[in-house]
Amino acid sequence: MMQGVPRRGSNTVCPCCGQTLPPDGVPDGLKLSRLEMVIFSSVKKAGQRGIPSDRLLGVMYDGDPGGGPLTAKSSMAVIMHRLNLKLAVFGLRICSERTGNRSPREYVLVAVPATTHQP
């Protein structure tokens, strides 16, 4: 972490624009399943440009010879919901955005006010 960068809670604040940034690595105390960790790592690595849903599905089911379940998009939505419940305690959320009318959703990690709810 850079020295002299102000902090708000456990998140770092950008010295240029003041935007709250997600912490480096996985927050202490966050326990994730294998697929939750794959999603979290992939979205975090993609940064503000995001990761398209089809690429995220490819990363999630990379080792599966069949390419994952037929209901892979629904499975990803359920895993993402559970992951966001866990991340909310740390002031983080994975949000989806559409960049165009026919383009796939792109997922980004954003900082939000932390909740006290523990899943």
ChimeraX commands (.cxc) that place a marker at each C-alpha (Angstrom):
marker #1 position 0.00,0.00,0.00 radius 0.5
marker #1 position 1.19,3.51,-0.74 radius 0.5
marker #1 position 2.23,5.64,2.17 radius 0.5
marker #1 position 0.29,8.79,2.86 radius 0.5
marker #1 position -2.92,7.56,1.28 radius 0.5
marker #1 position -5.82,8.41,3.60 radius 0.5
marker #1 position -8.04,5.55,4.69 radius 0.5
marker #1 position -11.78,5.41,5.34 radius 0.5
marker #1 position -12.58,2.38,7.51 radius 0.5
marker #1 position -10.76,-0.59,5.98 radius 0.5
marker #1 position -10.85,0.83,2.43 radius 0.5
marker #1 position -8.23,3.01,0.75 radius 0.5
marker #1 position -9.17,6.42,-0.67 radius 0.5
marker #1 position -7.74,7.45,-4.06 radius 0.5
marker #1 position -5.39,10.42,-3.55 radius 0.5
marker #1 position -6.41,11.95,-6.92 radius 0.5
marker #1 position -10.21,11.76,-6.95 radius 0.5
marker #1 position -11.16,10.76,-3.38 radius 0.5
marker #1 position -13.06,7.65,-4.52 radius 0.5
marker #1 position -13.10,4.78,-2.04 radius 0.5
marker #1 position -11.14,1.82,-3.40 radius 0.5
marker #1 position -11.48,-1.86,-2.45 radius 0.5
marker #1 position -8.68,-3.20,-0.23 radius 0.5
marker #1 position -5.78,-5.18,-1.69 radius 0.5
marker #1 position -6.17,-8.95,-1.42 radius 0.5
marker #1 position -8.95,-10.69,0.45 radius 0.5
marker #1 position -10.18,-8.91,3.60 radius 0.5
marker #1 position -9.20,-10.63,6.86 radius 0.5
marker #1 position -12.00,-12.87,8.13 radius 0.5
marker #1 position -13.67,-13.34,4.73 radius 0.5
marker #1 position -14.29,-17.04,4.14 radius 0.5
marker #1 position -15.10,-17.97,0.54 radius 0.5
marker #1 position -15.91,-21.19,-1.29 radius 0.5
marker #1 position -13.80,-22.11,-4.31 radius 0.5
marker #1 position -16.23,-20.58,-6.82 radius 0.5
marker #1 position -16.75,-17.48,-4.66 radius 0.5
marker #1 position -12.97,-17.02,-4.56 radius 0.5
marker #1 position -12.73,-17.44,-8.36 radius 0.5
marker #1 position -15.44,-14.79,-8.86 radius 0.5
marker #1 position -13.97,-12.39,-6.29 radius 0.5
marker #1 position -10.42,-12.72,-7.66 radius 0.5
marker #1 position -11.50,-12.37,-11.30 radius 0.5
marker #1 position -13.69,-9.33,-10.72 radius 0.5
marker #1 position -11.07,-7.67,-8.52 radius 0.5
marker #1 position -8.33,-8.35,-11.09 radius 0.5
marker #1 position -10.47,-6.83,-13.88 radius 0.5
marker #1 position -10.61,-3.53,-11.99 radius 0.5
marker #1 position -12.90,-0.70,-13.09 radius 0.5
marker #1 position -13.14,-1.95,-16.68 radius 0.5
marker #1 position -15.03,-4.99,-15.36 radius 0.5
marker #1 position -15.21,-8.56,-16.58 radius 0.5
marker #1 position -17.94,-9.70,-19.02 radius 0.5
marker #1 position -20.31,-12.37,-17.72 radius 0.5
marker #1 position -19.37,-14.85,-20.46 radius 0.5
marker #1 position -15.67,-14.55,-19.59 radius 0.5
marker #1 position -16.45,-14.90,-15.88 radius 0.5
marker #1 position -18.42,-18.08,-16.58 radius 0.5
marker #1 position -15.46,-19.39,-18.58 radius 0.5
marker #1 position -13.12,-18.76,-15.64 radius 0.5
marker #1 position -15.55,-20.34,-13.16 radius 0.5
marker #1 position -15.93,-23.58,-15.09 radius 0.5
marker #1 position -12.47,-23.67,-16.71 radius 0.5
marker #1 position -11.61,-27.12,-15.31 radius 0.5
marker #1 position -14.97,-28.67,-16.17 radius 0.5
marker #1 position -14.74,-30.78,-19.37 radius 0.5
marker #1 position -18.44,-30.12,-20.04 radius 0.5
marker #1 position -18.06,-26.37,-19.57 radius 0.5
marker #1 position -20.21,-26.26,-16.44 radius 0.5
marker #1 position -23.89,-26.91,-15.79 radius 0.5
marker #1 position -26.62,-26.06,-18.30 radius 0.5
marker #1 position -27.88,-23.53,-15.77 radius 0.5
marker #1 position -24.46,-21.86,-15.39 radius 0.5
marker #1 position -25.83,-18.29,-15.58 radius 0.5
marker #1 position -28.39,-19.03,-12.87 radius 0.5
marker #1 position -25.75,-20.74,-10.75 radius 0.5
marker #1 position -23.48,-17.71,-11.12 radius 0.5
marker #1 position -26.32,-15.39,-10.04 radius 0.5
marker #1 position -26.93,-17.43,-6.87 radius 0.5
marker #1 position -23.20,-17.62,-6.03 radius 0.5
marker #1 position -22.87,-13.87,-6.71 radius 0.5
marker #1 position -25.80,-13.11,-4.37 radius 0.5
marker #1 position -24.28,-15.18,-1.55 radius 0.5
marker #1 position -20.88,-13.62,-2.18 radius 0.5
marker #1 position -22.34,-10.10,-2.00 radius 0.5
marker #1 position -23.94,-10.93,1.37 radius 0.5
marker #1 position -20.49,-11.89,2.66 radius 0.5
marker #1 position -18.79,-8.87,1.09 radius 0.5
marker #1 position -21.32,-6.36,2.48 radius 0.5
marker #1 position -19.85,-6.73,5.98 radius 0.5
marker #1 position -16.50,-5.54,4.55 radius 0.5
marker #1 position -18.01,-2.61,2.64 radius 0.5
marker #1 position -17.70,-4.27,-0.78 radius 0.5
marker #1 position -20.15,-5.32,-3.49 radius 0.5
marker #1 position -19.91,-6.85,-6.95 radius 0.5
marker #1 position -22.21,-4.91,-9.28 radius 0.5
marker #1 position -23.20,-5.66,-12.84 radius 0.5
marker #1 position -23.45,-3.08,-15.57 radius 0.5
marker #1 position -24.45,-3.24,-19.21 radius 0.5
marker #1 position -22.15,-1.30,-21.49 radius 0.5
marker #1 position -24.44,-1.46,-24.52 radius 0.5
marker #1 position -27.80,-2.75,-25.69 radius 0.5
marker #1 position -26.61,-6.20,-26.80 radius 0.5
marker #1 position -23.38,-6.46,-24.83 radius 0.5
marker #1 position -23.03,-8.92,-21.95 radius 0.5
marker #1 position -23.10,-7.71,-18.37 radius 0.5
marker #1 position -19.79,-6.58,-16.95 radius 0.5
marker #1 position -19.07,-7.14,-13.26 radius 0.5
marker #1 position -17.06,-4.70,-11.15 radius 0.5
marker #1 position -16.06,-4.60,-7.48 radius 0.5
marker #1 position -17.14,-1.41,-5.71 radius 0.5
marker #1 position -16.87,-0.07,-2.19 radius 0.5
marker #1 position -20.17,0.56,-0.38 radius 0.5
marker #1 position -21.11,1.40,3.21 radius 0.5
marker #1 position -20.45,-1.66,5.37 radius 0.5
marker #1 position -23.39,-3.47,6.96 radius 0.5
marker #1 position -23.46,-5.24,10.30 radius 0.5
marker #1 position -25.34,-8.28,8.95 radius 0.5
marker #1 position -23.29,-11.49,9.04 radius 0.5
marker #1 position -24.53,-14.31,6.72 radius 0.5
marker link #1:1,2 radius 0.2
marker link #1:2,3 radius 0.2
marker link #1:3,4 radius 0.2
marker link #1:4,5 radius 0.2
marker link #1:5,6 radius 0.2
marker link #1:6,7 radius 0.2
marker link #1:7,8 radius 0.2
marker link #1:8,9 radius 0.2
marker link #1:9,10 radius 0.2
marker link #1:10,11 radius 0.2
marker link #1:11,12 radius 0.2
marker link #1:12,13 radius 0.2
marker link #1:13,14 radius 0.2
marker link #1:14,15 radius 0.2
marker link #1:15,16 radius 0.2
marker link #1:16,17 radius 0.2
marker link #1:17,18 radius 0.2
marker link #1:18,19 radius 0.2
marker link #1:19,20 radius 0.2
marker link #1:20,21 radius 0.2
marker link #1:21,22 radius 0.2
marker link #1:22,23 radius 0.2
marker link #1:23,24 radius 0.2
marker link #1:24,25 radius 0.2
marker link #1:25,26 radius 0.2
marker link #1:26,27 radius 0.2
marker link #1:27,28 radius 0.2
marker link #1:28,29 radius 0.2
marker link #1:29,30 radius 0.2
marker link #1:30,31 radius 0.2
marker link #1:31,32 radius 0.2
marker link #1:32,33 radius 0.2
marker link #1:33,34 radius 0.2
marker link #1:34,35 radius 0.2
marker link #1:35,36 radius 0.2
marker link #1:36,37 radius 0.2
marker link #1:37,38 radius 0.2
marker link #1:38,39 radius 0.2
marker link #1:39,40 radius 0.2
marker link #1:40,41 radius 0.2
marker link #1:41,42 radius 0.2
marker link #1:42,43 radius 0.2
marker link #1:43,44 radius 0.2
marker link #1:44,45 radius 0.2
marker link #1:45,46 radius 0.2
marker link #1:46,47 radius 0.2
marker link #1:47,48 radius 0.2
marker link #1:48,49 radius 0.2
marker link #1:49,50 radius 0.2
marker link #1:50,51 radius 0.2
marker link #1:51,52 radius 0.2
marker link #1:52,53 radius 0.2
marker link #1:53,54 radius 0.2
marker link #1:54,55 radius 0.2
marker link #1:55,56 radius 0.2
marker link #1:56,57 radius 0.2
marker link #1:57,58 radius 0.2
marker link #1:58,59 radius 0.2
marker link #1:59,60 radius 0.2
marker link #1:60,61 radius 0.2
marker link #1:61,62 radius 0.2
marker link #1:62,63 radius 0.2
marker link #1:63,64 radius 0.2
marker link #1:64,65 radius 0.2
marker link #1:65,66 radius 0.2
marker link #1:66,67 radius 0.2
marker link #1:67,68 radius 0.2
marker link #1:68,69 radius 0.2
marker link #1:69,70 radius 0.2
marker link #1:70,71 radius 0.2
marker link #1:71,72 radius 0.2
marker link #1:72,73 radius 0.2
marker link #1:73,74 radius 0.2
marker link #1:74,75 radius 0.2
marker link #1:75,76 radius 0.2
marker link #1:76,77 radius 0.2
marker link #1:77,78 radius 0.2
marker link #1:78,79 radius 0.2
marker link #1:79,80 radius 0.2
marker link #1:80,81 radius 0.2
marker link #1:81,82 radius 0.2
marker link #1:82,83 radius 0.2
marker link #1:83,84 radius 0.2
marker link #1:84,85 radius 0.2
marker link #1:85,86 radius 0.2
marker link #1:86,87 radius 0.2
marker link #1:87,88 radius 0.2
marker link #1:88,89 radius 0.2
marker link #1:89,90 radius 0.2
marker link #1:90,91 radius 0.2
marker link #1:91,92 radius 0.2
marker link #1:92,93 radius 0.2
marker link #1:93,94 radius 0.2
marker link #1:94,95 radius 0.2
marker link #1:95,96 radius 0.2
marker link #1:96,97 radius 0.2
marker link #1:97,98 radius 0.2
marker link #1:98,99 radius 0.2
marker link #1:99,100 radius 0.2
marker link #1:100,101 radius 0.2
marker link #1:101,102 radius 0.2
marker link #1:102,103 radius 0.2
marker link #1:103,104 radius 0.2
marker link #1:104,105 radius 0.2
marker link #1:105,106 radius 0.2
marker link #1:106,107 radius 0.2
marker link #1:107,108 radius 0.2
marker link #1:108,109 radius 0.2
marker link #1:109,110 radius 0.2
marker link #1:110,111 radius 0.2
marker link #1:111,112 radius 0.2
marker link #1:112,113 radius 0.2
marker link #1:113,114 radius 0.2
marker link #1:114,115 radius 0.2
marker link #1:115,116 radius 0.2
marker link #1:116,117 radius 0.2
marker link #1:117,118 radius 0.2
marker link #1:118,119 radius 0.2
view
